[in-house]
Amino acid sequence: MPGMWVSERHVDVPLDWWDPARGEIEVFVREIVDPDKRGDGSLPLLTYLQGGPGGDNPRPTEVSGWLEEALKHYRVVLVDQRGTGRSTPLDARIVAELGDAQAGADHLARFRADSIVRDLEHVRSTVYEGRKWATLAQSYGGWLTLAYLSHAPEALSASYVCGGIPGNPMSAEEVYRRTFDRVAGKTAEYYRRYPQDAELVARIADRLAAEPVHLPDGDVLTVRRFQSLGIDFGMKPGFERMHWLVEDAFITEGRLSEGFLAAVLARTSSAANPLFWTLQESIYGDGANGPTAWAAQRERDRRPEFGEDVRPLPFTGEMAFPWMFDEVRLLRGFAPAVHALAERREWSPILDPERLAANEVPVAAAVYFDDMYVDSGLQLDTLKGLGNAQAWVTNEFEHDGIGSGRVLTRLREMVRDRGGERR
């Protein structure tokens, strides 16, 4: 590809690392290197830990952003997380066919951070002959980073994290207690920038509440599903994307346009990432800290200011709600398993506090001060207890700041200035 030499392969891994007899799945590995360096066997490795949960790796079309910076120094390894991309897929139909809620929940539990880290270790040991590699993490990739540092720190030369350090100990309740406030602040900023949209958004919500409005796939667009579009407020230019969406919402007085409904469907159908909402709360399960019990819904129930009849209409963010698995067609097959998962009391362990406190792997983390998804206060509290870690706190970027190559450049400088990566 332009500016990139690309190699691709599939690697077999156990579906269940704790019971390999349950069979195997595949993970897909894409390697990218500067064409002029493709024969350099000594080039350091960097593996990218994608956000999510349930996100596959980027499909680059050009050398830009973080990839441009990375290819100057590394052979870049992109592993599609199990269940995503070109790895063995997982969707609602597959889970529904397992037969009952508990079987589905047990299956979904095998797609969490602890399994993903073991997949990465298998790729590193078999494809790359056990060479150390650095990690670059976006968002949920920070969960994977701390899981990696907890279970196999000897594999890592350095870890770079962008907006993704989880609280330690992990608590879904504490996350939503903080992030609902952040979403409210982002919504207020949206209406401050585009005051004319307050009336327009209210008209849309009133229309949806008056009688059923169907999306192109047959789903009913409810007010609460419309509110969930606020998840985009944590990215740039999320406010602008919302403004242009609602500006063309009505084709005539009282009738929503097909273009608007198609755009809303594209943003809320979960077609591209069915595991995102499905695994959203389970990423906080760690040892005996369950159940998560729909923590986001419980927090919303305590906040009448997020009601569907409030005007200006409030939006919501990165919060999974039980109604999604009734109202979103592509999520309905997950419903029994997800409800069972929400009641799980015991989880496989993700974080090892003692190993994290004694960590020697260089860690540099970009903490976005205004991050809507991952509270900056929780990130800084965790970093204080993580050995050999540095934080760069900035409000220059939103949650997607990794798109600027300057972020990785800065994080690499931070590690270099304290002795560099471990080789």
Residue, then its C-alpha position, 0 to 999 in steps of 0.5 A: m500500500p502507499g508508503m506501507w509494506v503489509s503482511e497478513r496472517h491468521v493465528d490459531v488460539p484457544l477459545d478458552w485459555w483455561d480450558p483449551a479442549r473447548g476448541e480454537i478460534e483465529v486471531f488476525v494479524r496485520e504487520i505494517v513496516d516502512p517499505d525501505k525497512r522491511g528487510d531489517g530484522s532488528l527493527p523494534l516491534l510495536t503492537y497497537l491496542q485498539g479501543g472498544p471494547g469490541g473494536d477491530n484494528p484500524r484499516p489505514t489508507e495512508v501513512s498519517g497520524w500516529l502510524e506515520e510516527a510509529l513507522k519511523h521507529y517500529r515494525v507495527v503489529l495490528v492484531d484484531q481482538r478476538g471476535t472482531g474484524r478478520s479474527t473469528p467473528l462473534d455476533a448476536r446470532i452466534v451467542a443466541e445459538l448457544g442455547d441459554a443465557q448462562a452459556g452465552a454469558d460464559h462465552l462472552a466472558r472469554f472475550r475480555a482483556d485477560s483472554i486478549v492479552r493471552d492472544l497477544e502473548h501467543v502471537r508474540s511468542t510464535v510469530y515474533e519468536g518471543r521478542k519484546w514489543a512496545t504497546l500503543a493503546q487507545s482508550y480500552g487499549g489502556w485496560l489491555t495495557l494494565a492487564y498486560l503489565s499485570h500478567a506478562p510485563e516481561a514481554l514489554s519494552a514500553s507502554y504508551v497509553c492515550g486516554g485509557i487508564p482505568g480506575n484501580p480498583m475498577s468500579a463501574e459505579e464510580v465511572y458512571r458517577r463521574t462520567f454522567d457529569r462530564v456528559a452533562g457538561k459536554t451537552a451544555e457546551y454543544y447547546r452553547r455553541y449551537p443555541q439554535d439546535a436546542e429548539l430543533v433537538a426538542r422538536i425531534a424528540d417531541r416527534l419521536a415521543a408522539e408516535p412511532v418513527h421507524l428507522p430504515d431497518g424497521d427499528v423504532l427510533t425512541v427518544r432514548r436511542f436518539q439521546s445516545l448519539g451524545i456519545d460523539f461529544g467526546m470526539k472532535p468534531g463531535f459537536e459539529r457532526m451533531h449540528w449538521l445531522v439535526e440541521d437537516a432532520f425535517i423534510t417537512e413540518g412534522r416529518l423526519s427526512e429519510g437521510f436523517l433516519a439513515a444517518v441515525l441508523a448508521r450511528t446507532s445500529s451496532a452493525a460495525n461493532p456489535l460487541f461494543w455495548t455488549l461488553q461495555e460494563s463487563i470490562y470493569g469486572d475484576g475478581a470478586n467485584g461483581p455484579t455490575a448490575w447495569a450500573a449506568q442505568r442505575e446511575r441514570d435512574r438517580r438523575p431526573e435531569f437526564g429524562e426524555d421529557v427534559r428540555p433542552l434535551p439531555f444526551t447520554g454518552e458511553m453508557a450501556f443500557p438494558w433497553m438497547f438489547d430490546e430496541v436495537r435489532l442487531l443486539r437483541g440476540f445478545a439480551p439473555a446472555v448480557h443480562a446474565l453477564a450483568e449479574r455475574r459475581e465472580w470474574s477472572p482477574i484482570l489487574d494485579p495491584e502488587r505487580l502494577a505497584a512494582n512495575e518496571v516497564p516504562v509507561a507514558a500516558a496521555v491523560y485528556f483533562d476534559d475526557m468524556y469517557v475515561d475520567s481524568g481524575l481516576q486515571l491520575d489516581t491509578l497512575k500514582g500507584l503504577g510503578n515507572a509511570q508518567a502522565w502528560v495531562t492536556n486539554e489540547f485534545e479530546h479522546d481521539g487525540i491519538g489521531s495526531g502524530r504529536v501525541l505518540t511523539r510526546l509520549r516517546e520523548m517522555v520515555r526516552d528522557r528517562g532512559g528509553e525502552r527496555r530492549 
